[in-house]
Amino acid sequence: MKELLLFWLTFERAVTRRDYLRHGLALVCLKFGVDALLVGVATGSLWLPTDYLLSVPLLVSSRLASAPSWLPTVLALWTLPFLWIGMTMTVRRLLDAGWSAWWSLLFFVPLASWLLLAVLALAPSADARPGEPRAEPGGERIPSALLSMVLGASLGLALSWIAVLWLNSYGLALFMGTPFVVGVVTAYALRRRYRASVKETFEVVVMTVLLVSGAAFAVGFEGAVCLLMMAPLALVLALMGGLVGRRLAMAGEGPLGGALLVALVVPGGAVLETGAGATAHLREVSSSVVIEAPPDEVWEEVIAFSPIPEPTSLLFRLGVAYPTHAEIEGDGVGAIRYCVFSTGAFVEPITAWEPGVRLAFDVASSPPPLRELSIREIAPPHLEGYLRPRAGEFRLIPIEGGRTRLEGSTWYEQRLRPEGYWVVFSDRIIAGIHERVLEHIRSEVERGR
């Protein structure tokens, strides 16, 4: 097992087409088997190989519509090691076939990745790979590190600008492709000039990611909250890219082919994703609290709750929008409820009015989900429409002892990708809003008694 893991996870051994095909099929079967087990346990439905052909939004809204909230996140985490194994084996297979290992960047491009895998499974090994690994570099550590950081950070900011401000795309190309490519280029540039160890490579790649984040914050391109949320994913992918870039430099790969591919891969992926970003599915987040009062006494506070004291939670102090109070105009279905947040008011036409039982509403309009922490006033595009509440509901359920279980649900759309990563944050934010409102209603009703 140790030898097998070393073969999968490192760059030490060459990969022939027979190895590529045999290990690839085994890994596909392993991935499919665990995916099918997770989906079967979570939803009771049968997972099929054809499901991998569906886009992520369509997949989650159709096949995984009834899945618990943890499933997309677990599936995403389970995919990461296979992403790395696929990349290491693809780099070695390219070298074994006598091709430039820069072509491995196509691994992140939809459709092109499948074509690359198919070609590599058929291409014979080269009799002799053209060129020899370049001589060990003799540059100094600090100048080499600074130059590689500047190159990597400039590339990261440029690719982010293209994806966000030009293509308005917050997809896999931005959140996965860009950190990986930044890691590749940074480590490649470093190892071409200086004999950097893996540890030194990791240090420089991490500093480059921090430099990109700091520059984005300083110029008002992005706020602190979203940069912090993105950091774990970006660091992992950048370090993976760093290992690939270091290997490319050690193999003597020239920079020209890599520069051309880098200029095409991330923007090209963002263009392919632009149409898919318009689709999203509804996710539900539910919370509940038990109140020491019957439903009839809870109802009035539900339809228009009184002002809530300023929050002490770190979640809201960082800038996430929080509810302050609710007002209502009219009674019954068709009335308009206004749930006022720190960033503005949600306009909520009432769709179900059952006093003491149920209150349901649509969300006709909503304010920004957060106020970004920044040194200047900013409004990143992702604050508009990428996290969009669609409907809400309160259910008042009588329980023994004259008490009420008050349940609150919110249905929302998430358009940031990868969805399995970002829903961890959006679900937690919405659950925190629920807790603030439900606990306030409980406190006010019980104090009033």
C-alpha positions in Angstrom: 0.0 0.0 0.0 2.8 2.4 0.8 4.4 1.8 -2.6 1.1 2.3 -4.3 0.5 5.6 -2.5 4.0 6.8 -3.4 3.3 5.9 -7.0 0.0 7.8 -7.0 1.1 10.9 -5.0 4.7 11.6 -6.0 6.6 12.3 -9.2 9.2 9.7 -8.7 8.3 6.9 -11.2 7.5 7.2 -14.9 3.9 6.4 -16.0 3.5 4.3 -19.1 0.3 4.2 -21.1 -0.4 0.8 -19.5 0.1 2.2 -16.0 -2.0 5.2 -16.9 -4.9 3.2 -18.2 -4.8 0.5 -15.5 -4.4 2.8 -12.5 -6.9 5.3 -14.0 -9.6 2.6 -14.3 -8.9 1.4 -10.8 -9.2 4.9 -9.4 -12.3 5.6 -11.3 -13.9 2.5 -9.9 -12.8 3.5 -6.3 -14.1 7.0 -6.8 -17.4 5.8 -8.2 -17.9 3.1 -5.5 -17.4 5.6 -2.6 -19.6 8.2 -4.4 -22.4 5.7 -4.9 -22.1 4.6 -1.2 -22.3 8.2 0.1 -25.2 9.1 -2.2 -27.0 5.9 -1.4 -26.7 6.4 2.4 -27.6 10.1 2.2 -30.5 10.0 -0.2 -31.5 6.3 -0.8 -31.1 6.8 -4.5 -28.8 5.0 -7.0 -25.8 6.8 -8.3 -25.0 6.2 -12.0 -21.9 6.7 -14.1 -23.8 9.0 -16.4 -24.4 11.4 -13.5 -20.8 12.6 -13.9 -21.8 14.1 -17.3 -24.2 16.5 -15.6 -23.1 20.0 -14.7 -22.7 20.6 -10.9 -25.8 22.9 -10.6 -28.0 20.5 -12.5 -26.6 17.5 -10.6 -27.4 19.1 -7.2 -30.8 20.3 -8.2 -31.9 17.0 -9.7 -30.1 13.9 -8.5 -29.1 15.4 -5.1 -32.1 17.6 -4.5 -33.1 15.6 -1.4 -29.5 15.2 -0.1 -28.6 16.5 3.4 -26.5 19.6 3.5 -23.3 17.7 4.4 -23.2 15.6 1.2 -21.9 18.1 -1.4 -19.1 19.1 1.0 -18.0 15.5 1.7 -18.1 14.7 -2.0 -15.9 17.8 -2.7 -13.4 16.8 -0.1 -13.3 13.2 -1.4 -12.5 14.6 -4.9 -9.4 16.5 -3.8 -7.0 13.6 -3.5 -8.2 12.2 -6.9 -7.5 15.6 -8.4 -3.9 15.5 -7.2 -3.4 11.9 -8.2 -4.7 12.7 -11.7 -2.4 15.7 -12.0 0.8 13.8 -10.9 0.1 10.9 -13.2 -0.7 13.1 -16.1 2.5 15.1 -15.7 4.6 11.9 -15.7 2.6 10.4 -18.5 3.3 13.4 -20.7 7.0 13.2 -19.9 7.0 9.5 -20.6 5.3 10.2 -24.0 8.0 12.8 -24.8 5.6 15.7 -24.7 5.7 19.0 -22.7 4.4 18.6 -19.2 2.8 22.0 -19.5 -0.1 20.3 -21.3 -1.1 19.0 -17.8 -2.7 22.4 -17.2 -5.5 21.3 -19.6 -6.5 19.0 -16.7 -8.5 21.9 -15.3 -10.3 22.8 -18.6 -13.8 21.2 -19.1 -14.0 18.9 -22.1 -10.3 19.4 -22.9 -9.4 17.4 -19.9 -11.3 14.3 -21.1 -9.7 14.6 -24.5 -6.2 14.8 -22.9 -6.8 11.8 -20.7 -8.0 9.7 -23.7 -5.0 10.7 -25.8 -2.5 9.9 -23.0 -4.1 6.5 -22.5 -3.2 5.6 -26.1 0.1 7.5 -26.7 3.2 5.2 -26.7 6.3 5.9 -24.6 9.0 7.9 -26.3 12.2 6.1 -27.2 14.1 9.1 -25.9 12.6 12.2 -24.5 13.9 15.3 -26.4 16.2 17.5 -24.3 17.8 16.9 -21.0 16.9 18.2 -17.6 18.6 21.6 -17.2 21.6 22.1 -15.0 21.0 22.9 -11.4 20.4 26.7 -11.0 22.8 28.8 -9.1 20.8 31.9 -8.3 20.5 33.4 -4.8 17.6 32.6 -2.6 16.1 36.0 -1.8 16.3 37.6 -5.3 14.9 34.4 -6.8 12.0 34.2 -4.3 11.1 37.9 -4.8 11.1 37.6 -8.5 8.9 34.5 -8.5 6.5 36.1 -6.0 6.1 39.1 -8.2 5.5 37.0 -11.3 3.0 34.7 -9.5 1.1 37.6 -7.8 0.9 39.6 -11.0 -0.5 36.6 -12.8 -3.0 35.9 -10.0 -4.3 39.5 -10.0 -4.6 39.5 -13.8 -6.5 36.2 -14.0 -8.8 37.3 -11.2 -9.5 40.6 -12.9 -10.3 38.8 -16.2 -12.6 36.3 -14.4 -14.4 38.8 -12.1 -14.6 42.2 -13.8 -14.4 41.1 -17.4 -16.3 37.8 -17.5 -18.3 38.2 -14.2 -17.6 34.6 -13.4 -17.2 33.2 -9.9 -16.7 29.6 -10.9 -14.1 26.8 -10.9 -11.7 28.8 -13.1 -11.4 31.6 -10.5 -11.5 29.7 -7.3 -9.6 26.5 -8.3 -7.8 27.2 -11.6 -6.3 30.5 -10.6 -4.7 29.4 -7.3 -3.3 26.3 -8.9 -1.8 28.2 -11.8 -0.3 30.8 -9.5 1.3 28.0 -7.5 2.7 26.4 -10.8 4.1 29.6 -12.1 5.6 30.8 -8.8 7.3 27.5 -8.1 8.5 27.1 -11.7 10.1 30.6 -11.7 11.7 29.9 -8.3 13.2 26.5 -9.2 14.5 27.8 -12.6 16.7 30.3 -10.8 17.4 28.7 -7.4 17.7 25.1 -6.1 14.7 25.4 -3.8 13.6 22.5 -1.6 10.0 21.5 -1.3 9.8 23.4 2.0 11.2 26.5 0.5 8.9 26.2 -2.5 5.9 25.9 -0.1 7.0 29.0 1.8 7.3 31.1 -1.3 4.0 29.9 -2.7 2.2 30.7 0.5 3.8 34.2 0.6 2.7 34.7 -3.0 -0.9 33.8 -2.1 -0.8 36.2 0.8 0.7 38.9 -1.6 -2.2 38.4 -4.0 -4.7 38.6 -1.1 -3.1 41.7 0.3 -3.0 43.5 -3.0 -6.6 42.6 -3.7 -7.5 44.0 -0.3 -5.4 47.2 -0.7 -6.8 48.2 -4.0 -10.4 47.5 -3.0 -10.8 44.6 -5.4 -12.0 42.3 -2.6 -12.9 42.5 1.1 -11.4 40.8 4.1 -14.3 38.5 4.8 -14.4 36.8 1.4 -10.6 36.6 1.2 -10.6 34.7 4.6 -13.3 32.4 3.4 -11.4 31.6 0.2 -8.0 31.2 1.9 -8.2 27.4 2.8 -9.2 26.3 -0.7 -6.7 28.7 -2.4 -3.8 27.6 -0.2 -4.3 23.9 -0.8 -4.6 24.3 -4.5 -1.7 26.7 -4.7 0.6 24.3 -2.8 -0.5 21.5 -5.2 0.4 23.7 -8.1 3.7 24.5 -6.5 4.7 20.9 -6.5 3.8 20.6 -10.2 5.7 23.8 -11.1 8.8 22.7 -9.2 8.7 19.4 -11.1 8.3 21.2 -14.5 11.4 23.3 -13.8 13.4 20.2 -12.7 12.4 18.4 -15.9 13.9 21.3 -18.0 10.5 22.5 -19.4 10.9 25.8 -21.3 8.7 28.7 -20.2 7.2 29.6 -23.6 4.7 26.8 -23.9 3.7 27.2 -20.3 3.1 31.0 -20.8 0.8 30.3 -23.8 -1.2 27.7 -21.9 -1.5 29.8 -18.7 -2.8 32.6 -20.8 -5.5 30.4 -22.2 -6.4 27.9 -19.5 -8.0 30.0 -16.8 -9.7 32.6 -19.0 -10.9 29.8 -21.3 -12.3 27.9 -18.4 -14.1 31.0 -17.2 -15.6 31.6 -20.6 -16.9 28.0 -20.7 -18.5 28.5 -17.3 -20.1 31.9 -18.0 -23.4 30.3 -19.3 -23.5 27.7 -16.6 -23.3 30.3 -13.8 -26.8 31.5 -14.6 -28.4 28.3 -13.3 -28.8 27.6 -9.6 -30.9 25.3 -7.4 -32.7 26.0 -4.1 -31.1 24.9 -0.9 -33.0 24.8 2.4 -31.6 25.7 5.8 -33.8 25.0 8.8 -33.5 25.8 12.5 -35.8 25.5 15.5 -36.2 26.6 19.1 -38.6 25.6 21.9 -40.6 28.4 23.5 -42.4 28.2 26.9 -45.7 29.5 25.5 -48.5 28.3 23.3 -48.5 29.0 19.6 -51.1 31.8 19.8 -48.8 33.8 22.0 -45.8 33.3 19.8 -47.6 34.3 16.5 -47.6 38.1 17.0 -43.9 38.2 17.6 -43.3 36.0 14.5 -45.1 38.1 12.0 -43.3 41.3 13.1 -40.6 40.8 15.8 -39.4 43.7 17.9 -36.0 45.3 17.6 -33.1 43.0 18.4 -30.1 44.3 20.4 -26.8 44.8 18.6 -25.0 41.5 17.9 -22.0 40.3 19.8 -21.3 37.3 17.5 -18.0 37.5 15.6 -19.9 36.4 12.5 -21.9 39.6 12.4 -19.2 41.8 13.7 -17.1 40.9 10.6 -19.7 42.5 8.4 -22.2 39.7 7.6 -25.7 41.3 7.4 -27.9 40.6 10.5 -31.6 41.2 11.2 -32.6 44.1 13.4 -36.4 44.0 13.4 -39.5 43.1 11.2 -42.5 45.1 10.2 -45.7 44.1 8.3 -48.2 46.0 6.2 -51.7 44.3 6.1 -52.9 40.9 7.2 -53.3 37.6 5.5 -52.0 36.4 2.1 -50.8 39.3 0.1 -49.6 41.4 3.0 -46.0 42.7 2.8 -43.5 41.9 5.5 -40.3 43.8 5.8 -37.4 42.0 7.6 -34.9 44.8 8.2 -31.2 43.9 8.1 -28.1 45.9 8.8 -27.6 46.3 5.0 -31.3 47.0 4.1 -34.7 45.4 4.1 -36.0 42.1 2.7 -39.3 42.6 0.9 -41.4 39.5 1.7 -44.9 39.1 0.2 -46.9 36.7 2.3 -47.9 33.5 0.6 -49.4 31.5 3.5 -51.1 33.0 6.6 -52.3 30.5 9.2 -52.4 32.2 12.6 -50.7 30.2 15.3 -49.7 27.5 12.7 -47.7 28.8 9.7 -46.4 31.9 8.0 -44.7 31.6 4.6 -43.4 34.3 2.2 -41.5 34.8 -1.0 -38.5 37.2 -1.1 -39.2 39.8 -3.7 -36.0 41.8 -3.1 -33.1 41.5 -0.8 -30.1 43.7 0.3 -26.4 42.7 0.0 -25.6 39.6 2.2 -22.6 41.4 3.9 -20.8 44.7 4.2 -17.2 43.9 3.2 -14.4 44.8 5.6 -12.1 47.0 3.6 -10.1 50.2 3.8 -12.5 51.8 1.3 -16.1 51.4 0.3 -16.3 48.5 -2.1 -19.1 46.5 -3.8 -17.7 43.3 -5.3 -19.9 41.7 -8.0 -20.5 38.6 -5.9 -22.6 40.7 -3.5 -25.3 40.9 -6.1 -27.2 37.7 -7.0 -24.6 35.0 -6.1 -26.3 34.3 -2.8 -30.0 35.0 -3.2 -32.7 34.1 -0.7 -35.9 33.1 -2.5 -38.5 32.1 0.2 -38.9 31.6 3.9 -41.3 30.0 6.4 -42.1 29.8 10.1 -43.9 26.8 11.5 -45.4 26.8 15.0 -45.9 23.3 16.4 -47.6 22.8 19.7 -45.9 20.4 22.1 -46.8 19.1 25.5 -46.8 21.4 28.5 -48.3 24.4 26.6 -45.0 25.0 24.7 -44.2 25.7 21.1 -41.5 24.4 18.8 -40.9 27.3 16.4 -39.2 26.2 13.2 -37.7 28.6 10.6 -36.6 27.7 7.1 -35.0 29.7 4.3 -34.6 28.6 0.7 -31.8 30.2 -1.2 -29.7 30.0 -4.4 -25.9 29.6 -4.4 -24.1 30.5 -7.6 -20.5 30.4 -6.4 -18.5 27.4 -7.4 -17.3 24.9 -6.3 -20.7 24.7 -4.6 -19.7 22.0 -2.1 -17.1 24.4 -0.6 -19.1 27.6 -0.5 -22.3 26.2 0.9 -20.4 25.4 4.1 -20.2 29.2 4.7 -23.6 30.2 3.3 -25.4 27.5 5.3 -23.6 28.6 8.5 -24.4 32.3 7.8 -28.1 31.6 7.3 -28.2 29.3 10.3 -26.7 32.2 12.4 -29.4 34.5 11.2 -32.1 32.0 12.1 -30.6 31.6 15.6 -30.5 35.4 16.2 -34.2 35.8 15.2 -35.6 32.6 16.9 -33.7 33.2 20.1 -35.0 36.8 20.2 -38.6 35.7 19.6 -38.2 33.1 22.4 -36.8 35.7 24.8 -39.5 38.3 24.0 -42.4 35.9 24.3 -41.2 34.4 27.6 -40.3 37.7 29.1 -43.8 39.0 28.1 -45.4 36.1 30.0 
